[in-house]
Amino acid sequence: MVEDNVIIGGGVIILPDITIKENSVIAAGSIVTKDVPSDTVVSGFPAKFMMTRKEYEAKKKLFIESKQHKRNKP
């Protein structure tokens, strides 16, 4: 079961009877063999904890801002 506000990357395999809790992120190419807690980012085979969703959003924001800054340089 996949709950609300979950991001699932391309090529992810989720085994049967697995629950992906709300606000989680599954990195591309991961194989999910166990339930994923809410507000968690997992990656790999088998998928393992990488960081919290809060850390993920902070890193994503910094990445986007750095790309925008480079694009706006003369």
KERO-969061 format. One record per atom (N, C-alpha, C): x, y, z negated. Coordinates in steps of 0.1 Angstrom, whole numbers, padded with zeros to 4 digits, always signed. Example, Ala and Ser with C-alpha at 12.3 -4.5 7.8 and 13.67 -1.06 7.14 Angstrom:
2
+0132-0057-0078/+0123-0045-0078/+0132-0033-0078/+0128-0022-0071/+0137-0011-0071/+0129+0000-0079/
//
This chain:
74
+0008-0012+0000/+0000+0000+0000/+0009+0012+0000/+0005+0022+0008/+0013+0035+0009/+0004+0046+0004/+0008+0052-0007/+0000+0063-0013/+0002+0076-0006/-0003+0087-0011/-0003+0100-0004/+0010+0107-0004/+0013+0115+0006/+0024+0124+0007/+0037+0116+0008/+0038+0105+0015/+0049+0097+0016/+0056+0099+0030/+0069+0100+0030/+0076+0101+0043/+0083+0088+0046/+0080+0082+0058/+0086+0070+0062/+0094+0072+0075/+0107+0070+0074/+0116+0072+0086/+0114+0061+0096/+0119+0063+0108/+0118+0054+0119/+0124+0041+0116/+0118+0030+0121/+0124+0017+0120/+0124+0010+0106/+0116+0016+0097/+0115+0010+0084/+0107-0002+0084/+0111-0012+0076/+0104-0024+0074/+0099-0025+0060/+0086-0026+0057/+0081-0027+0044/+0075-0041+0043/+0080-0049+0034/+0075-0063+0032/+0061-0063+0026/+0054-0074+0028/+0040-0075+0023/+0039-0073+0008/+0028-0068+0004/+0025-0066-0011/+0034-0056-0018/+0040-0047-0010/+0048-0037-0016/+0040-0024-0017/+0042-0016-0028/+0035-0003-0030/+0045+0008-0029/+0042+0017-0021/+0051+0030-0020/+0043+0040-0027/+0047+0045-0038/+0040+0055-0046/+0041+0069-0040/+0032+0077-0045/+0031+0091-0039/+0044+0099-0040/+0046+0107-0030/+0057+0117-0029/+0070+0110-0027/+0071+0098-0022/+0083+0091-0020/+0088+0093-0006/+0101+0090-0004/+0107+0091+0010/+0115+0078+0012/+0112+0072+0024/+0119+0060+0028/+0128+0063+0040/+0141+0062+0038/+0150+0066+0049/+0149+0057+0061/+0152+0062+0072/+0151+0055+0085/+0160+0042+0084/+0154+0031+0090/+0161+0019+0090/+0161+0011+0078/+0155+0016+0067/+0155+0009+0054/+0146-0004+0055/+0149-0013+0046/+0140-0025+0044/+0136-0025+0030/+0123-0023+0028/+0118-0021+0014/+0113-0035+0009/+0120-0040-0001/+0117-0053-0007/+0110-0052-0021/+0110-0040-0027/+0104-0039-0040/+0096-0026-0040/+0086-0025-0049/+0078-0013-0051/+0087-0001-0052/+0083+0011-0047/+0090+0023-0047/+0083+0033-0057/+0089+0037-0068/+0082+0046-0077/+0079+0060-0071/+0070+0067-0077/+0067+0080-0071/+0079+0090-0073/+0079+0100-0064/+0089+0110-0064/+0104+0105-0063/+0105+0095-0054/+0118+0088-0053/+0122+0087-0038/+0135+0088-0035/+0140+0086-0022/+0148+0073-0022/+0145+0064-0013/+0153+0052-0012/+0158+0050+0002/+0169+0042+0003/+0176+0040+0016/+0183+0026+0015/+0185+0020+0027/+0193+0008+0028/+0186-0005+0029/+0194-0016+0029/+0189-0029+0030/+0196-0037+0019/+0189-0041+0008/+0175-0036+0006/+0175-0022+0001/+0163-0015+0003/+0162-0001-0001/+0165+0001-0015/+0174+0010-0018/+0177+0014-0032/+0176+0028-0035/+0175+0032-0048/+0173+0046-0052/+0185+0054-0047/+0182+0066-0041/+0193+0075-0036/+0192+0088-0044/+0180+0093-0046/+0179+0106-0053/+0164+0108-0056/+0161+0118-0064/+0147+0122-0066/+0141+0130-0055/+0128+0131-0053/+0122+0139-0043/+0126+0153-0044/+0127+0158-0057/+0131+0172-0060/+0145+0175-0054/+0154+0165-0057/+0168+0167-0051/+0168+0167-0036/+0160+0158-0030/+0159+0157-0016/+0154+0170-0010/+0143+0176-0016/+0138+0188-0010/+0148+0200-0012/+0155+0200-0023/+0166+0211-0024/+0176+0209-0014/+0181+0197-0011/+0191+0195-0001/+0186+0198+0013/+0174+0194+0016/+0168+0197+0029/+0167+0212+0031/+0163+0220+0021/+0162+0234+0022/+0175+0240+0025/+0186+0236+0017/+0199+0241+0020/+0204+0238+0034/+0201+0226+0039/+0205+0222+0052/+0198+0231+0063/+0185+0233+0061/+0178+0241+0071/+0183+0256+0071/+0185+0261+0059/+0190+0275+0058/+0204+0276+0064/+0213+0266+0062/+0226+0267+0068/+0225+0267+0083/+0216+0259+0089/+0214+0258+0104/+0209+0272+0109/+0200+0278+0102/+0194+0290+0106/+0204+0301+0105/+0213+0301+0095/+0223+0311+0093/+0233+0310+0104/+0237+0298+0108/+0247+0296+0119/+0241+0301+0132/+0228+0299+0134/+0221+0303+0147/+0220+0318+0148/+0219+0325+0137/+0217+0339+0137/+0231+0347+0137/+0242+0340+0136/+0255+0347+0137/+0257+0352+0151/+0263+0365+0152/+0266+0370+0165/+0278+0364+0172/
//
